[in-house]
Amino acid sequence: HRYTFDDERADGGGSILFLSSHVNWFGEVGASAAAITVAGGDVRVEGEVTSTQSFSQRCPGGGLTVYWSASVRATAPLAATGTWSDGAMRGGSKSVNSTGTDVGAYVTFAPPRGARSARRGALVVDVVVGISMVSRAQARANLAADGAASRFQFDTVMSNTAKQWSALLGARIKTQPPATPKFASAIYHTLSSPTNYLESGNGGVFKGMDARVHNRSEAVGGVFWSDFSIWDTHRTQHPFLMLYDSDAAMAVASSLLTMFKQGGALPRWPLAFCYTGSMNGAHSVQMLADVILKSKASRGEPWQLAEQAYVAMRQAIAEPQPHASRSCLSEWTQLGYVPDDSKCSKSACLTLAYSKDDGTVAGVARHLGKSDDVERFAKSAQGYRHVFDASERFFCPRRSADGKFDCPAIKVNPFDTRYVEGDAWHYRFNVQHDAAGLVALFGGNASFVEQLDYYFEAAKADPFNVLPNPYYWAGNEEVLHQAYLFNYAGRYDLSVRHARWVANERYLNAPDGVPGNDDYGALSGWFVFSSLGFFPIPGTTTYALGAPIDLQYVDVITDTARNYHLVLRAPPPPTSTAVPTRVVVNGVDVDLVNHAFIDHADIAG
């Protein structure tokens, strides 16, 4: 960090406050300690803070503790230090040990008395911070390791960071015309997560899902990444990693296997070393399937851990787990759907999620030659049909006692608690693993297209992104694939038309330009893929075709080791509503009416 104090306002001096009890926008949370040490001219401030907010309170012990150690250097001499707790200041104090929500430390720098009038230039304070999930001593070690690389120079850190992002962005993808701020920002957002939790020392250490400290050698693949918003990111962000930076995608997959090894279960939404159990489904199987099925094309060889991954995937959908287990697993197994009764809820949403995951595992089983599992999971993947009310043509909660549906009378209520972050319309088109079967439920192409087209046109009546749209809601992830469902009904042109509308009207070049919580790059991932002109079907090697948006030429290095490039050429459309009439992939024309899809091997191998 660099803090610059105006010479006139600060009278040549300034103070830095270390709010050990303040975390993000949540405000003050539980802190246990803060301390200051001064050795020679160096000032070190250390502390720890335990967050007990929505997700972190689900960690072992009821909170997530972050330890930190900061080195402070300034262009003026140190004038004072102190600590505080519970509103009481302790000038000159070197440490405070207090449990509460008001704990911190401060350092003040000022030129010697009488020298201020002669001083020229602002006071500059540089703060280098090391953080750790393990201990304060480990935070200190991380600080030393980071400092050795940068020599504690702010400008060096800033320059090195810019070079790293330039290598990942500018050197890996080139476009004509030059990338718009929307497109460049979307790629940056999509690549900004997840988090590498491997810390320095002993070849690397990390705190695992068993809340114990492990050496790097105990991690699958020698990596440990976390903070996977899986319900969101499996749809777009992770598929983009597999296409654009497969090393990162492999690190994510290996980390999932480490979590399974140490915690006994694949996570649903891991935060650091914690199982939060947030959202629903076992969508980590989608991310592992992405790596298993695409690795040969992306990296030139099959993933060597595919069999190990399959064991974890199979358990996640078929057996009780110590963490993130399927809700109402026995009911799902017996009935073929999750019922809506005193024990179970979110009937339609859970059934759709379980069906999708089972379909993905069936596909991986087929890839690995496990015929018994193919038959079993392909059958359970059809469970979505049990919650489709044919008279209403919506997916609705269904009771177990009499099998009757409980469709909402008002289907345009995005706050309907019977659905997960959405309403009946949002989930009406949520069968990605068997979209052809979904079309058939509506009675065929014409009827399906009519309803899906109405859904998008109705969404346009609401010009705002602030509140959930009761129809297509670009700000949440369960709908991200829906513009591309027209391809399954022979209307590629409508996929292009509606995806273009979403990209132009719901994604803006403004501070509020992302239409909702980006959720670790999931929404930005939608924009990146849609701008490139194709969209991933999670857990498969298939992409639905769209049309490039504001791009006429793209050159993406998809594999730096083999120097593989994905090159897209798209002449500018003659009008804003024009739709491509021909798409050629590797010299072969795509049938835009009957099969407007491409395979990962077409663009990555």
N, C-alpha and C positions, 0 to 999 in steps of 0.2 A: 504494500500500500504506500502511496505517497500523499502527504498532506502538506499543503502550502498555505502559510498564514500571511495575509496582507500586512506589509510592514507598518503602515500607518494605524490600521485598526488594532493590530495586536501589540503595538508599541514594541515591536521587535521580539516578542515571545509568544508562546502558545502552549496549550495542554492537550494531551491525548487521553481520552477516557476509555478504559477497557471494561465494557459492560458484560461481565462474565455471566450475568443472568438474563441476557437478552438474546433471543433467537428469532431471526427473520421477522415476519409481520405478526407473529403470535404475541410479541411483546415479551414481558418478563416471565421466565420459567425457572425451574429449580436449579440453583447453583450451589456448589458446596465449598468452593475455595478460590482464592486468588492470591498471588504472591509476586513480590518484586525482588530482584537481586541486582546489585550493581557491582561489577568487577572491572576495575580500571575505568575506561571510558564507556564500557558497554552496559547497556540497560536491558535486562531480560524481565519480561512480565509473563507469568504463567497462570493457568487456571483450568477449571473444568466446569462443564455445564451439562445438566441432565434434562433433556426434553421429555415431557410426559404428555405430549399432545396426541391427537387422534391416532396416528400410526405408531409413534414411538412408544406410547404406553403399552403397546402389544409386545414389546421386547421383553426378554427375560428380566425379571426384577421390576417390571412396570415402567421402564424408562430407557432412553438411549443417551449414554454419556459420551461426550466429545471432550478430549483433552487437548490443550493448546499451549504452545510456547512461542513467544514473540521476542524478536530482537529489535530494539528501537535505536535508531541513530538520527542525529539532527545536525543542522548547521550552526547551532548555538549550544552553549554548555547546559548541562542538566542543572536545574534550579531547585526542583522539589519532587518528592514522590509521596504517595500515600494510598490508603485503601479506604473502603467504606463497607458497611453492612447495615441493613435495616435503618437507613437514614442517618447513621452516625459516621461522620468523617474522622479519620485517624491520620492526620498529617505526620509524615515521617515514618509511618508504619511500613514494615517490609512484608507483612503477610496478614491475611485474615482467613480464618476458618469458620465458616458459618453456613448453615443450611437454610436457604430461603430464596426469595425472589428479588433480593436487592443486595447484590454482592458485586464488588468491582475494585479496580485499581486505577490510579492516574499517575502520569508523569508530566512534568512541566519543564519547558526549556526557555531560557531567557539569557540575553547577553548580560555581562556584568554591569552593575549599577554605574551610571555615568558614561557607559559606552554606547548607549542606545542611539543617541543623536548622531553619532558618527557612523552608525551601521548603515550599510546600503544593501538593498535586496530583501526579499521576503524570507521568512523562516521556513525551511523545508525539513519535514520529518519523514523518514522512511521507516516502515514497519514491515518486517519479514516474519510471517507466521507459519509455524509448523503445527499440523493437527494430527491427531491419532485417535483411533477407536480402542487402543490398548492401554495406554498409560501416559502420564506426563513425561516420564523418562523417554518413552518412545516418540512422543511429540518433539522432544528435544533432539532426538536422533534424526528425525525426519527434517527438522529445521536445519541441522548441521549438514545433512546430505544435500538439501536444496541450496543451502548457502554455498557449499563447495562448488556446485555447478554454476552458480551465478555470481559468486563472490559478493553476495548481498547487494548487488547493484540493480536498482530499479530499472534503469534504462536497458540493461542487459536482459533482464527478465522479460520486459516488454518486447524487445527486439526478437528474442528467441521464440516467444509465444507467437508473434506475428509470422515468423518463418515457418513454424510448425503448421499453423493454419493455412498459410499460403501453399505449403506442400500438399496438404490434404484437399484444399479447394482449388485454387488457381492452377496448380500444376497438374491436377488430375482431371479437370473438366474444362473444356473450352467451348464457347458458344458464339454463334452469330445470329442476330445482333448480340452485343455484349449482354451478359445476364442482367435482368432487371433487379432492382433492390428486393422485390418480392421473392424472386427465384433464388438469389444468392442468400438471402436471409433464411429461406426455408431449408436450404441445404445445411447451413450453419446450425440451425435449430435441430435438424434431424441427426446431426453428428455430435451434438453437445452432450449426449448421454449414451450409455450409463456411466457409472463411477468405478474407477480402478481402486480397489481397497488394499492392494498389496503395498505394505510399508517397508521402509529401509531396514537394514541390519540383518545379519545371519543369512544373507542371500534373499531376504524378503520374508516378512511375517504378516499375518492377518488374523483377525478374529473370525472364527467360522460360525456356522449355523448352530453349533452346539455351545456357543458362547465361550469357547476355549481358544487360546492363542495357538496358532499352528505355523510351522515353517512352510516356505514355498514348496518344498518337495512333497508336502502332503496335499497340495492342490492339484486337481486334474489339469494337465496341460501347463502346470506351473503358473496359473493365473487365478485371481479371484476378483471378479467384478460383481457389482450388485446395483440396487436401485432400479429394478425392472418393473415398470408399470405395465405388466404383461397383458392385462385385459385390453389395454390401449395399443401398446407398441407391436404386438404380434401381427397387427393388421398392415402396417406400413413401414414403421421405423426399422424393425428388425429385417424385413425383406430388403429394404434399401441397403442396410449394412451388408447383407449377403451379396448383393450385386456390386456395391461400390467399394466396400472395405471388408472383404471376407475375413481378414485377420481379426477384426473386431467382432464379427459375428461368431467366429470360432471361439473367441475368448468368452463370449456370453454363453455359448453352448457348454463349454468346458466348465464354466462356473456353475451352471445349473446342475451338472453332474457332481461337482464338489458339494453343493448344497444337499443333494440327494444322499450322498455318501455320509455326510456329517450330521444331517438333521433327520434322515430317514424318509424324506419326501421331497418331491419337486415343489417349488413354491408357487403361490398364486400371485403374490406381489411382494417380493423381498425388499426390505429396507436395511441396508448395511448387512448385519448378520442376523436379522430378525425376520421371522415369518409373520407378516401382518394379516394374512388371510383375507385381504381386501378383494372385493368384487366376487365374481363367480367363474365357474368353469375350471378346466385344467389346461389353460391355453399355453402353458409352457410346452406342451406337446407339439403345438404348431411351430414354435421356434426351433425345437430340436428336429422336427420333420424338415424344416427349411434347410437346415445344414445337411442332414442325411441325404435328401433328395437332390440337392443342388451342388454338393461339394465336388463331384467329379467334373462338372462343367466349369465351376468357378475356380477350382484349384488343381485340376488335372488328375485327381485321384479320389477314390471314395474316402469318406471319413472313417478312420480306423476305430473310432469309439461308437460306431453305429449300434452294434449289438448291446453294448453297455447302456447306451441311451434308450434303447427299446425296452429294456427291463424297467427302467424308471418310468417311461411313458405308459407302459402297460399297467403298472401298479397305480399310477395316478388316476386312471379311468376305471379300473376294475376292482380295486381293493381299498379297504379303509386305510387311512394314513394318519400318522401322529400329528401332522400339520396339514392344513389346506385340503382336507379330505372333502370329497363330494358330499354336499348336503343331500339327505334322503337317498343315499346310494341303494339301500335295500329296496325301496319303493320303485326307484328307477329300474332296477334289475327285474323286479317282479312284474311291473305293469308296462314297462316300455316307455313310461313318461313319468315326470315328477308331478305328483298331484297337488292340489290346493286344498289343504285341510288344516286341522289344528297343529299338526307337526311340521308340515312343509308349506312353503309359500313360494312366490315368484314362479309359479308352475310353468307358464309358457316360456319365460326367459331361460330358466334352468334347462328345460327340455331341449330348447334350441341350442344352447351352449354345449350340452352333453352330446347331442347328436353330431354337432360339428366336430367335436374332439374325437369322438369314436370313428367318424368317417376318416379323419386324418390318420389315426392310428391304424385303421384298416389299410389305408394306402401304403403306409410304411411297412406293415406286415407283408403286404404283397411284394413290395420292393425287396424285402429280406427273405422271401420265400417261406413265410410262416402261414401255411394254408388254413390251418384250423382257426387261427386268430382272424384271418381275413374274413372267413364266413361269419364268425361270431360278431365282430365289430361292424362289419358292413350291414348286418341285420339290425343291430342296435342303433346304427346311424340313421335309420329310417324312423326313429322314435318321434321326430318332429311332426310326422303325420298324425300322431295321436292327439296333438293339441291344436290341430287346424279344424276350426268349426266351419264345415262346408257351407252351412246355411248363411253364415256371416262373412265367410271368406277372410277371416282373421285368425291369427294365433291367439288363443285365449286360455286363461286358467281353467283347469278341468278337475273336478272333484274325484276322489277315489271311491267313495261309497256307492254312488250310482252312475259314475262316469259322465255326468252332465257338465256342460260347459257353463262358464260364468263370464261371458263376454261383457265388457263395459258398455253401458248404454251410451256414454259419451267417449268416443274414441280419440278425441283430439285434446286430451288432458295430459301434457307432458309431466305432470306431477302425480300421475296415477301410481300409487304405491304397490299395485299388483305387478308392475313392470320395473325393470332396473334402469334408472336414469332415462326414462322415455315413456312412450305411450303405445297403444295398440298399432297405430300407423307406423311408428318407427320399427317395430318388430315384425310387421306384416311381410317384409321382404328379406328376412334374415336367415336364409338357407344358402350359405355360400358353398358348402361341400356337395350339394345336390341341387343346383339351380335349375337343371332341367326338370327335376321332380317338382320343384316349386312352381314352375310354369304350368306343369300338368295339373296341379291342384286348382289353378285358376280356370281350367278348361281349355288351355292352349294359348298360342302366341297372341292372338288378337285381343282376347280378354285380359291377359296379363299386361300387355303393353298399354292398354287403355287405362288400367288402374294405376300402373306405375307412372305413366305420363301425367295423369291427374294429380298424383301425389307431389310431383315436382312443380307443376304449374300452380298448385294451391300454395306451395311454400313461398312462391314469389310475391304473394300478396302481402307478406310481412317483410318490410325492407330492413328490419333491424336485426342485429346480432346479439343484443344484450340479453334477452330472455330466450328460453328454448322455443324453437318453432314447433308447433304441434304436428306439422308435416315434415318434410325433409329438414333436418336440423344439422347444418354443417358443423356446428360446434361440439358435437359429441361423436364418439367413435363407432357406435353400433351401426351407423348408417353409411360409413365411408365408402363401402363397396357398391352402394345401390345404383349410382348413375351408370355403372357398367353392366348391370343386369340385363339391359336391353339387348346386349349382344347374344344372350341365350335365346332370344325370341326373334332373331333375324332383323333387329333394328339398330344396327351399328350407328346409323345416323343420329338416333336419339341419344345414345351414349355420348357421342361427341358433343351434341348440342347442350345437354344438361350438365355435363362435366365442365364445359367451357363457361356456362352461366355461373356455376358455383365458384370457379377459379376467378372469374372477373368481378363478381358481385359480392362474394362472401369473404374473399381474401383481398385485403387492401394494403396499399403502401402507406401505412399510418401506424401510430402507436397502438391502436386497437385493431390492427390489421389481421390478426389470427382470429377466426370466428368463435373461439372458445378457449378453454384450458388446453394448451398444446400437449400436455401430458407426455413429457419426455420426447417431443418431436413427432408424435403420432399424427396430429393435424398437419404439421408442416410436411410430413412424409407423404400425405395425400397430395399436397400441392406439387411436390417434386415429381412424383410419378405421373400425375396428370399433365404437368408441363412437358414431360418427356414423351407422353402419348401412349402409355401403357400402364396397367394397374395390376398388382399381384393378387393372386388368389391364395391366401395363407395356407401353409401346410401342403402345397402342391408345387409343381414346377411351371404352372400355367400363369400367363398374364392375359388379361382382357385388353383388347386394343381400344385406344382412344385416338386423339390427334394432338400433336405438339401444340403448345400454347405459347405464342410470342417467341418461338424459337424456329429458326430456319436451318440451323446446322449445329450439331452437338457432337463432340468427340470426348468420350469418357474412357479413361483407363480403368478397366475392370479388374485387371490382374497385373500388378507391376512386375512380378517375378517373370511372367511369360510375355509381358508387354502386349497384352490383349486389349484391343480397343473396341468400344461400341460406338459406331458412327451413325448418326441420324441425319437425314436430309429431308427437309419439308419445305417446298416452295410456299411463299406467302399466299394465304387464301385470297381469292379475288374480292370477297366480301366477308364481313364479320360473321355471317351465318353459313358460309360455305362449308361443306363437309367433303373430306377426301373421297374420291371415287376409286382410288387404287392405292394399295399398300404393297410394297415389295420387300421381302425379308430374305437376305442372302441370295438374291436373284430369283426368288420364287414368289409369285403373286399369292396374296392371302385372299381367301374367299370371304369377303366382308358380309355376305348375307348368311351363309350357313356355318361359318367357323371363323369369327373375328377374334382369334386368339393366337398367341405365339407361345413358345416354350423357352424356358430359361437357357437351354442349350443353344437356342437360336441367337441369343444376344450376349452370352457370357463365355461360350466355349470356343 
